[in-house]
Amino acid sequence: MDRLVVGHAVPERRFNMEVFRITSVEPVTMIVVSRNVFGQWVHWAGNRSSECKIDSSTKCHGHEMGWPVKWQGYLQVIRAGEKETAFWEFTQACFHKLADGLQPDQNFRGAYLRVRKSKGGKKGRYIVEHLEKRFDSETLPQERDPLPVLKFLWTCKRQSASQDQDILI
């Protein structure tokens, strides 16, 4: 690789913590790293979200703009064929399908899932399959809090003041 660069060497790839959505009928197989779902209220403007401060005494920009509010869940997962973890974003309805597949004494950590949509895109419903195998939680990476990643995404895509949009991902 060094022979391809003149001057300073290219830095090693940094850990890339991403947030992803499942939008395909093709199944995604994953191992859950999180013990619990991280729930977050968000505003939707088009196909992008912004933080909702529904629990705060201050009114957020999304409320001022009249954007719809919805609850999103986040689980840290390892997708099949990937080395790094990522946060999977899903809906309230999907949460109930995920929770229904657990035993009363279980949390999500170590669950082995296959998830797809009934139809591609936004209109499909989640189809969640809990696979029989569970992974030992001691062999999984350390859990991470998704909020710093979400806050970064909400602020890094700030739109210009002349537009009707604010912090979006």
N, C-alpha and C positions, 0 to 999 in steps of 0.2 A: 504494500500500500504506500510506503514511504516514497517509492520511485515515481509515484503519480503526482507528488506535491513538491513545488519549489518554495523555499522559505520555511515558514513555521509549519510543523506537522499538524494534521487535522486532529482535533481533540477526539477522544473516545466518545462513542455514543452515550448520551446520558439516559438515565431511566426516564421513560416517557409514560406518565400516568394519564391515560385517556379515559374519556367517558364515551360509551357507545350505546346505541339502541339497536334492537333487533327489528328489522323491517322486512325480512324475507321469509318465504315459505321453506327455504332450506334450513334444516335444523342446525343450531349452534350448541355444541356440547361444552360444558364448563364445570369446573370445580369451584365451589364457593369458599372463599377465604374468610369472609365476615361472619361473625356470630349472629349479628342482628342486622336488620334492614335499617338504613339511615333514611328517614323520611324528611322531605323538604317541600314546602309550598313554593310554587313558582308561578310566574305570569307567562303566558304564551302570546307572542306577537309573530304571526306567520308560522315559520317552522323553527323559531328560536325561543329560548327561555331566558328569563331574568329573575333575579331573586325577588321573592315576595316577603315583605316584613309584616305579615298578618299578625304576628305575636307582639309587634312593637307598637309603641304609642305614636310613632311618627308614620305618616302615610307615605308609602313608597311610590316611585315613579309609575309603576305598572297600574296601581290603583288610580292614580291621577289621569292616566291615559285611557282607563276603562278596559284594560286588557283582561282576558279571562284568567281565572286562578285555578290551578289544579295541584294535586298532590303527586309527587314523584318519589319513587323509592330507588335506593342505590345499594347494590351489593358489590363488594370487591370480589372479582372472580379471576380464574385462570382459564382462558379459552383453549380448547384442544388445539395443539400445534403451536401454541404461543409460549414464550418463556416468561414474559412479564405479566403482571396483573393489570387489570383495568376495572373501571367501575361501570357496571351495567345499570342503565337507567330504565325503569319500567313504571307501569301505571298502578293505580289502586286496585283495579280488578285483577291484575296479574299477581299482586301481593297475596290476595286471598287464595289464588290457585297454588302459589308457592307454599303458603302456610298450611294449607290442607294436606299437603304431602308429607308433613313432618309428624313424628310421634310426639305425644304430649311432653315428654322430657327432653326433646331434642332442640338444638338451635340450628342455624343454617350452616355453620362451619363444617366443612368436609362433605357437604351434600354434592352429589354428582347429578347434574341436570342436563336434559336435552330440551331446548326451547326453540319454538318457531312460531310463525304467524299463520293464521288460517288462510289469509290472502296477503299478498305482498303490499307493502306501503302502510299508510296510516290506518286504513280501514280494517285491517285484519285483527283478529283477536289472538291473544297469546295462547299457545298450546304448550303446557308445561308437563314434562315427564320427569319424575324423580326416578333415577336409575337405582337399582338395588345396591350397588357398591357405594360405600361411604369411605372417604379418605381420613386417615388418622390426622387429627388436628395438629399434632406435634410435628408432623412432616411438612406442614403448610407454611408459607411465608407469614410474617407478622402482619396483623391487621393495620390498615391505614384509615384515617378519617377522610371522607370525601369532601368535606366542606372547604378546606383550603384549595383543592383542585377546582371545585365549582366556583368559588369566589374569583379565582384567577381567570377562569373562562368567562365569567360574567363581566369582568373588567377589561379583559384584553381585546374585546371586540366592540369597544365603545364607538358608537356612531357619531357623526358630526352633529353639532347643535342645530343645524338647519333641518334635520330629519325628525320625524315623529317617533324615533326609536331611541332607546338608551342602551343599557348594558344587556347584551344579548349573546347567547351561544347557539 
